Amino acid sequence: MALHRHRILSAVLGVLAWSGGAFAADEDIVYTARPGDTLIGLQKQLLAAPFGWKGVMLHNRIAEPRRIPTGTQVRIPEAWLRVEARSAQVVGVHGEATLNGRPLALEDQVPPGAVLRTGNASFVTLRMPDESRLTLQPDSEARLEKIQGFAGLTGQTAQIHLERGRIENTVAVQRGPAARYRIRTPSASVSVRGTEFRVGSDGTDGRARAEVTGGEVRVGAETGPATAVAMGFGVTAEPGGGVQPPQALLPAPALEGLATVHERTAVEITLRPVDKAVAYRAQLARDAAFTDVVTEAVSPAPPVRLENVPDGRLWVRVRAIDAAGLEGFDTQRALEVRARPVPPDAAGPLAGAAFVGGPVHFEWTPVADAPGYRFQVLRRAAPEVLLIDREVVTSGIDLTLPRGEFRWRVATLKPAGGQGPWGDARALAVTRPIGVPTVRRYNDRLRFEWSGDDGQIYDFQLARDAGFGDLVVNQRLGEAAITVPVPAGGRYFVRVRGTDAQGAASPYTPVQVLYRLPLLMWTLSNAAP
């Protein structure tokens, strides 16, 4: 009998030596014994060759291999189990993302060992077999080290190595002895059994960050014990050091005045500043779970501006970032973007002023592939009156308008009918033309007067040459008149222009010649003699 026991012990030690120290390198899976379980039965049900029931007996100090009391916690090294390989699936991808160096596509399978990389403004979301989801953020690199189940056991083991960048996770409740979800970085490891959390790894200094917005995680580092991090807290870990004490995450920012419908490709997120925040991150996604993230932006202060936003039903979320780089709770809101086809931009010489009796030229920049444009002029009143509403195929139109204050705008037509959003309205004032000046002498002064509109500012010029290079008077005035000293004898040249309240200047009046008549009288001629 003693010889038989010695042979069993020798066989067990041989298995342990062949395993290369599996006890130290792998975590144990804990199996709860059921009625009728035996070690030989567990070998047939769970173990991979060459591992057998004798190793399990020694590892757990089980005295009777033919009978295991119900409820006994049997510890089995993970490396001894029969592995069932699994894979993740890409359920969201935006921008430049690769799998082992090749472009990544929606519904691609991601096997263990695969390396994922995202470029600037790029995102990838993976769905695990247990419905857990992780989203790799921009400028990140991660390796899917493990994703597997074990024959005869419920649950799965997933392990991701985040070399740099950020991962946002929503982990399903981990049920069963084989259920594990872990993210490793160069300086820390995060383990969970069902929670919502984020992990970041700085590619420059190697610092790791973890933020928990639901449930609890355990964060371990190269030194010191693992730290439990509860919901609402975050931690950092330095390379070669331990995990810093948990600190409270910043609260969710309050959004201010965010419209539910946006008609521009840029969305500006205005929010109330958060105490102790040094930056803010905003993201847009096509779904409320943020599986399909399309863009993000970080700003040191409100507002946060998101560019190149797609059309459709979207969700925005925004969070504050503290001085340690930990990101706080999210504020989330749904919105609609209807920005396409984009409206044209106003162009051409029109600067906001025109004159009664003359044609007004409206012009805008063409939009590629546009079948035409819808053009409107509205008279500014209370309420506004739609004066002109036309569809045109060219990028400009000439019109004659009455005196008054107006706004005009343009939208791009859709090939299938209808139109895109209106462009920004431009103000237009149609005023009376400035009359040519008249002149009268009062003793040793000359008074010039002309007709104009209320609210205009005038530029008056008196020069010795027709090119107005040798100016005698160059003055800006708030009334349609000016009095100047009588100049010395000879010929002079006069012109005037007006500028309206919007800053638009009229052309100068036709050049007039000023000269002295007999008896010290002065006159203006519309044509040089």
Secondary structure, 3 states (H helix, E strand, C coil): CHHHHHHHHHHHHHHHHHCCCHHHHCCEEEEECCCCCCHHHHHHHHECCCCCHHHHHHHHCCCCCCCCCCCCEEEEEHHHECEEECCEEEEEEECCEEECCEECCCCCEECCCCEEEECCCCEEEEECCCCCEEEECCCCEEEEEEEEEECCCCCCEEEEEEEEEEEEEECCCCCCCCCEEEEECCCEEEEECCCEEEEEECCCCCCEEEEEEECEEEEEECCCCCEEEECCEEEEECCCCCECCCEECCCCCCECCCCCEECCCCEEECECCCCCCCEEEEEEECCCCCCCEEEEEEECCCCEEECCCCCEEEEEEEEEECCCCCECCCEEEEEEECCCCCCCCEECCCCCEEECCCCEEEEECCCCCCCCEEEEEEECCCCCEEEEEEEECCCEEEECCCCEEEEEEEEEECCCCCEEEECCCEEEEEECCCCCCEEEEECCEEEEECCCCCCCEEEEEEECCCCCCCEEEEEEECCCEEEEECCCCCCEEEEEEEECCCCCECCCCCCEEEEECHHHCEEEECCCC
